Every structure is written in structure tokens, then in C-alpha cells.
Amino acid sequence: MEFLSSITFDQIAFSLMTLGLLREAMIVTLPDAVAGPGGWLVDTGGED
């Protein structure tokens, strides 16, 4: 449990920013069936 006390706010913020960038990269590069409206991996919204 000591490793939890060594985690800093900066590490958490960097991790969240990295995850956000990875999600955006997946949305841009993967086809819509995978990451897009109604996609099975990343659903970016409903098909209107």
C-alpha cells in the first residue's frame, strides 16, 4: 500500500491526458464501425 502514497497529482494528470490523446487518435485513425457513431470500441454518439 505504500506505493499508493507515492503517486503524485502530476502523474495522475499526465495519465488522464495520455488516455484522452489515445482515445482521440483511435477516433481519427480507426474506421467508423470500430470507433465512430455506433462503434463497438469507442461510441462517439448516435447516428442521427
VOBA-1610 file (N, C-alpha, C; in pm, whole numbers, padded with zeros to 5 digits, always signed):
BEGIN
Met+00080-00121+00000Met+00000+00000+00000Met+00085+00127+00000Glu+00212+00111+00025Glu+00298+00229+00030Glu+00313+00294-00107Phe+00300+00214-00214Phe+00314+00270-00349Phe+00202+00369-00381Leu+00087+00354-00317Leu-00023+00449-00340Leu+00011+00588-00288Ser+00084+00595-00181Ser+00119+00726-00126Ser+00228+00795-00208Ser+00294+00722-00297Ser+00399+00783-00378Ser+00346+00838-00510Ile+00218+00818-00541Ile+00160+00869-00664Ile+00130+01018-00646Thr+00174+01098-00742Thr+00155+01243-00732Thr+00040+01288-00823Phe-00006+01408-00798Phe-00111+01466-00881Phe-00065+01480-01026Asp+00060+01517-01044Asp+00114+01532-01179Asp+00110+01400-01257Gln+00138+01289-01191Gln+00133+01159-01257Gln-00010+01124-01298Ile-00105+01154-01213Ile-00245+01127-01244Ile-00291+01215-01360Ala-00257+01343-01357Ala-00295+01435-01464Ala-00232+01393-01597Phe-00106+01352-01596Phe-00039+01307-01717Phe-00105+01181-01773Ser-00143+01090-01685Ser-00211+00968-01728Ser-00345+00998-01793Leu-00422+01088-01735Leu-00551+01125-01792Leu-00536+01194-01928Met-00437+01280-01940Met-00412+01346-02068Met-00369+01245-02174Thr-00287+01149-02136Thr-00243+01046-02229Thr-00360+00961-02276Leu-00447+00921-02184Leu-00565+00844-02222Leu-00655+00923-02317Gly-00672+01051-02291Gly-00753+01135-02380Gly-00694+01144-02519Leu-00562+01159-02527Leu-00495+01165-02657Leu-00505+01032-02731Leu-00491+00921-02660Leu-00506+00790-02724Leu-00647+00770-02777Arg-00747+00813-02702Arg-00886+00800-02746Arg-00909+00882-02873Glu-00859+01004-02875Glu-00875+01088-02993Glu-00802+01029-03113Ala-00684+00973-03091Ala-00609+00911-03201Ala-00684+00790-03256Met-00748+00713-03167Met-00827+00599-03214Met-00947+00645-03296Ile-01012+00751-03253Ile-01129+00802-03325Ile-01090+00847-03465Val-00975+00911-03476Val-00930+00963-03606Val-00885+00852-03699Thr-00813+00752-03646Thr-00749+00653-03733Thr-00832+00529-03760Leu-00916+00486-03667Leu-00992+00363-03686Leu-01118+00388-03769Pro-01168+00286-03840Pro-01290+00304-03919Pro-01411+00328-03829Asp-01517+00384-03888Asp-01636+00420-03810Asp-01703+00300-03744Ala-01691+00183-03802Ala-01753+00064-03741Ala-01687+00028-03608Val-01562+00069-03591Val-01488+00039-03468Val-01493+00158-03373Ala-01461+00276-03422Ala-01455+00396-03339Ala-01527+00509-03412Gly-01652+00521-03387Gly-01731+00625-03452Gly-01873+00619-03401Pro-01966+00680-03471Pro-02106+00671-03430Pro-02154+00526-03432Gly-02187+00474-03317Gly-02231+00335-03305Gly-02118+00235-03308Gly-01995+00279-03293Gly-01880+00188-03297Gly-01876+00097-03177Trp-01818-00021-03194Trp-01816-00118-03085Trp-01706-00091-02984Leu-01598-00020-03022Leu-01489+00008-02928Leu-01507+00146-02864Val-01526+00248-02947Val-01547+00385-02898Val-01672+00436-02966Asp-01778+00458-02889Asp-01903+00509-02944Asp-01904+00661-02928Thr-01896+00734-03040Thr-01888+00879-03034Thr-02024+00947-03040Gly-02129+00872-03038Gly-02263+00931-03039Gly-02356+00852-03126Gly-02481+00888-03122Gly-02581+00817-03201Gly-02582+00858-03346Glu-02627+00769-03430Glu-02642+00800-03571Glu-02778+00869-03591Asp-02774+00993-03628Asp-02900+01070-03645Asp-02946+01069-03786
//
